[in-house]
């Protein structure tokens, strides 16, 4: 009898790797020079007023956004947003340029808005 979830070619190492993978909790968003110059595209300035106006202030305790300088004109600022932050950001009408996902922000990124990540 075959187990449908794990094909014959999977090994025990494949299963171990799947079990030890860390969840990709943060979306990596690139912002261009033009976006950075627009204060409505700065989470630290725009999210708080949006949450107050929309009656969603309880989300402040679950939002986590980190920021880091990028290296290119089209990626001058990198934002690392958890799922709640990304939902709010999109609800605000932003169309983020996603360039990746990762377990948590790099140690060089600074908390831009919300609460620090926890494990």
VEXZAKE-394532 format. One record per residue (C-alpha): x, y, z; residue in three letters. Coordinates in nm, 4 decimals, always signed. Layout:
! VEXZAKE-394532
{{X, Y, Z}, "ALA"}
...
! end
This chain:
! VEXZAKE-394532
{{+0.0000, +0.0000, +0.0000}, "UNK"}
{{+0.1423, +0.3368, -0.1024}, "UNK"}
{{+0.1157, +0.6478, +0.1078}, "UNK"}
{{-0.0108, +0.9259, -0.1195}, "UNK"}
{{+0.1551, +1.2135, +0.0651}, "UNK"}
{{+0.5117, +1.0853, +0.0157}, "UNK"}
{{+0.5981, +0.9447, -0.3273}, "UNK"}
{{+0.8295, +0.6441, -0.3594}, "UNK"}
{{+1.1298, +0.8597, -0.4512}, "UNK"}
{{+1.1191, +1.0565, -0.1207}, "UNK"}
{{+1.3750, +0.9613, +0.1400}, "UNK"}
{{+1.3754, +0.9979, +0.5163}, "UNK"}
{{+1.6021, +1.3030, +0.4705}, "UNK"}
{{+1.3338, +1.4661, +0.2561}, "UNK"}
{{+1.0837, +1.4157, +0.5358}, "UNK"}
{{+1.3284, +1.5455, +0.7985}, "UNK"}
{{+1.3992, +1.8573, +0.5925}, "UNK"}
{{+1.0277, +1.9225, +0.5535}, "UNK"}
{{+0.9720, +1.8876, +0.9290}, "UNK"}
{{+1.2601, +2.1193, +1.0216}, "UNK"}
{{+1.1871, +2.3946, +0.7685}, "UNK"}
{{+1.1179, +2.7260, +0.9330}, "UNK"}
{{+0.8049, +2.9072, +0.8202}, "UNK"}
{{+0.8582, +3.2055, +0.5916}, "UNK"}
{{+0.6953, +3.4645, +0.8177}, "UNK"}
{{+0.8079, +3.7844, +0.6450}, "UNK"}
{{+0.7386, +3.9117, +0.2960}, "UNK"}
{{+1.0262, +4.1156, +0.1555}, "UNK"}
{{+0.9018, +4.4293, -0.0211}, "UNK"}
{{+1.1227, +4.6531, -0.2333}, "UNK"}
{{+1.0489, +5.0234, -0.2557}, "UNK"}
{{+1.1879, +5.2488, -0.5274}, "UNK"}
{{+1.3231, +5.6003, -0.4868}, "UNK"}
{{+0.9855, +5.7407, -0.5929}, "UNK"}
{{+0.7975, +5.5316, -0.3359}, "UNK"}
{{+1.0336, +5.6302, -0.0550}, "UNK"}
{{+0.9785, +5.9989, -0.1374}, "UNK"}
{{+0.6021, +5.9554, -0.0860}, "UNK"}
{{+0.5256, +5.9733, +0.2877}, "UNK"}
{{+0.2067, +5.7699, +0.2370}, "UNK"}
{{+0.4351, +5.4796, +0.1426}, "UNK"}
{{+0.6234, +5.4990, +0.4734}, "UNK"}
{{+0.4757, +5.2485, +0.7202}, "UNK"}
{{+0.5890, +5.4446, +1.0267}, "UNK"}
{{+0.3922, +5.7491, +0.9070}, "UNK"}
{{+0.0892, +5.6027, +0.7348}, "UNK"}
{{-0.0189, +5.2837, +0.9120}, "UNK"}
{{-0.1057, +5.4363, +1.2508}, "UNK"}
{{-0.3536, +5.6918, +1.1139}, "UNK"}
{{-0.5058, +5.4251, +0.8859}, "UNK"}
{{-0.5618, +5.1877, +1.1790}, "UNK"}
{{-0.7223, +5.4657, +1.3855}, "UNK"}
{{-0.9488, +5.5828, +1.1017}, "UNK"}
{{-1.0557, +5.2269, +1.0169}, "UNK"}
{{-1.1123, +5.1274, +1.3815}, "UNK"}
{{-0.8469, +4.8555, +1.3723}, "UNK"}
{{-0.6110, +4.9776, +1.6431}, "UNK"}
{{-0.6044, +4.6323, +1.8062}, "UNK"}
{{-0.3879, +4.5173, +1.5122}, "UNK"}
{{-0.0982, +4.7352, +1.6297}, "UNK"}
{{+0.0097, +4.4557, +1.8656}, "UNK"}
{{+0.0397, +4.2024, +1.5829}, "UNK"}
{{+0.2044, +4.4120, +1.3108}, "UNK"}
{{+0.5773, +4.3725, +1.2595}, "UNK"}
{{+0.7608, +4.5708, +0.9923}, "UNK"}
{{+1.1361, +4.6018, +0.9635}, "UNK"}
{{+1.3252, +4.8283, +0.7253}, "UNK"}
{{+1.6667, +4.8150, +0.5660}, "UNK"}
{{+1.8477, +5.0192, +0.3038}, "UNK"}
{{+1.8568, +4.8565, -0.0374}, "UNK"}
{{+2.1344, +4.8721, -0.2930}, "UNK"}
{{+1.9602, +4.9762, -0.6144}, "UNK"}
{{+1.7426, +5.2663, -0.7281}, "UNK"}
{{+1.4418, +5.0357, -0.7698}, "UNK"}
{{+1.5131, +4.8765, -0.4312}, "UNK"}
{{+1.6282, +5.1718, -0.2239}, "UNK"}
{{+1.4377, +5.0508, +0.0840}, "UNK"}
{{+1.3502, +4.6954, +0.1773}, "UNK"}
{{+1.0583, +4.6269, +0.4075}, "UNK"}
{{+1.0139, +4.2974, +0.5911}, "UNK"}
{{+0.6429, +4.2630, +0.6705}, "UNK"}
{{+0.4637, +3.9908, +0.8621}, "UNK"}
{{+0.1272, +3.8654, +0.7338}, "UNK"}
{{-0.0827, +4.1115, +0.9350}, "UNK"}
{{+0.1282, +4.4051, +0.8194}, "UNK"}
{{+0.0992, +4.2920, +0.4583}, "UNK"}
{{-0.2811, +4.2633, +0.4812}, "UNK"}
{{-0.3059, +4.6139, +0.6264}, "UNK"}
{{-0.0596, +4.7551, +0.3721}, "UNK"}
{{-0.2647, +4.6153, +0.0834}, "UNK"}
{{-0.5929, +4.7297, +0.2417}, "UNK"}
{{-0.4453, +5.0810, +0.2427}, "UNK"}
{{-0.4292, +5.0611, -0.1370}, "UNK"}
{{-0.0572, +4.9898, -0.1648}, "UNK"}
{{+0.0661, +4.7519, -0.4314}, "UNK"}
{{+0.3905, +4.6177, -0.2874}, "UNK"}
{{+0.6720, +4.4863, -0.5033}, "UNK"}
{{+0.7398, +4.1467, -0.3470}, "UNK"}
{{+1.0930, +4.0202, -0.3962}, "UNK"}
{{+1.0987, +3.7292, -0.1530}, "UNK"}
{{+0.9993, +3.5689, +0.1738}, "UNK"}
{{+1.2040, +3.4704, +0.4748}, "UNK"}
{{+1.1796, +3.3352, +0.8263}, "UNK"}
{{+1.2618, +3.6669, +0.9909}, "UNK"}
{{+1.4289, +3.9973, +0.9039}, "UNK"}
{{+1.8089, +4.0154, +0.8916}, "UNK"}
{{+1.9829, +4.1365, +1.2066}, "UNK"}
{{+2.0803, +4.4566, +1.0247}, "UNK"}
{{+1.7155, +4.5566, +0.9642}, "UNK"}
{{+1.5549, +4.8010, +1.2063}, "UNK"}
{{+1.2039, +4.7844, +1.3469}, "UNK"}
{{+1.0077, +5.0431, +1.1479}, "UNK"}
{{+0.6605, +4.9843, +1.2900}, "UNK"}
{{+0.4817, +4.7516, +1.5268}, "UNK"}
{{+0.6204, +4.4887, +1.7572}, "UNK"}
{{+0.9435, +4.2893, +1.7329}, "UNK"}
{{+0.9266, +3.9359, +1.5973}, "UNK"}
{{+0.9195, +3.6505, +1.8436}, "UNK"}
{{+0.9804, +3.2794, +1.8161}, "UNK"}
! end
